[in-house]
Amino acid sequence: MLGGKVKGGAHGAYPSLAKLEDDDLAFTTDFRQLYLSLVQEWWGYGGDFLTVKGLKPLGLIKA
């Protein structure tokens, strides 16, 4: 993501080289967290979009 309101850097946990799945890195961030971040932090929608799944936004947008 690009823009003046976007927090720079890596978001989420780094994958472990000790925990491979079929010789590939195991993902640590659910892609739905990105969607949740956009909907709640960028668009300002306060509903329960994906929060029923126990997901939390990534904190991508500066306040």
Sequence and secondary structure as in RCSB ss.txt:
>XXXX:A:sequence
MLGGKVKGGAHGAYPSLAKLEDDDLAFTTDFRQLYLSLVQEWWGYGGDFLTVKGLKPLGLIKA
>XXXX:A:secstr
  STTB  S  S    TTSEETTEE   S HHHHHHHIIIIIS   S TTGGGT      B  
